[in-house]
Amino acid sequence: MKTPAAPPRPTPRLPVLAAPVRRDGRDEAGRPAEGPGVTPARSTCAELTGPARSMCYAAL
């Protein structure tokens, strides 16, 4: 008597991730650096770094 074959196991996959958000720099407005349009405003959180910046943006 043969033993039944084990069912195939699904391969775990990570979800597709979005690109990271950059909150400073001239490229964030989606326009060329010298192209037409307005420049993005500086946020009050732009001078902070690390976890302090994340907490500042979360509080807005």
C-alpha positions as CSV (number, residue, x, y, z in Angstrom):
1,M,0.0,0.0,0.0
2,K,1.4,3.4,-1.0
3,T,1.4,6.4,1.3
4,P,-0.4,9.4,-0.1
5,A,1.8,12.2,-1.5
6,A,2.2,15.3,0.6
7,P,0.3,18.3,-0.8
8,P,2.6,21.0,-2.2
9,R,3.4,23.8,0.2
10,P,2.7,27.4,-0.9
11,T,5.8,29.6,-1.2
12,P,5.6,32.6,1.1
13,R,6.0,35.9,-0.6
14,L,6.4,39.4,0.8
15,P,3.9,42.1,-0.3
16,V,4.9,44.7,-2.9
17,L,6.3,47.7,-1.1
18,A,5.9,51.3,-2.2
19,A,8.9,53.5,-2.7
20,P,10.2,55.4,0.4
21,V,8.8,58.9,1.0
22,R,11.4,61.6,0.7
23,R,10.2,64.7,2.4
24,D,13.0,67.1,1.6
25,G,15.0,67.9,-1.5
26,R,13.9,69.5,-4.8
27,D,12.8,66.2,-6.4
28,E,9.8,65.7,-4.1
29,A,7.5,68.0,-6.1
30,G,7.6,65.6,-9.1
31,R,9.1,68.2,-11.4
32,P,12.6,68.8,-12.9
33,A,14.9,70.8,-10.7
34,E,15.0,73.8,-13.1
35,G,11.6,73.2,-14.6
36,P,8.5,75.4,-14.3
37,G,6.4,75.3,-11.2
38,V,6.6,76.1,-7.5
39,T,9.2,74.9,-5.1
40,P,8.0,72.8,-2.2
41,A,7.5,74.5,1.2
42,R,9.9,73.5,3.9
43,S,8.2,71.6,6.7
44,T,8.7,72.5,10.3
45,C,10.0,68.9,10.7
46,A,12.7,69.2,7.9
47,E,15.5,70.1,10.3
48,L,15.0,67.0,12.5
49,T,16.5,63.6,12.0
50,G,15.8,60.0,12.9
51,P,12.9,59.1,15.2
52,A,12.3,62.8,16.1
53,R,11.5,63.6,12.5
54,S,9.1,60.6,12.2
55,M,7.3,61.7,15.5
56,C,7.1,65.3,14.2
57,Y,5.4,64.2,11.0
58,A,3.1,61.9,12.8
59,A,2.0,64.8,15.1
60,L,1.0,67.0,12.1
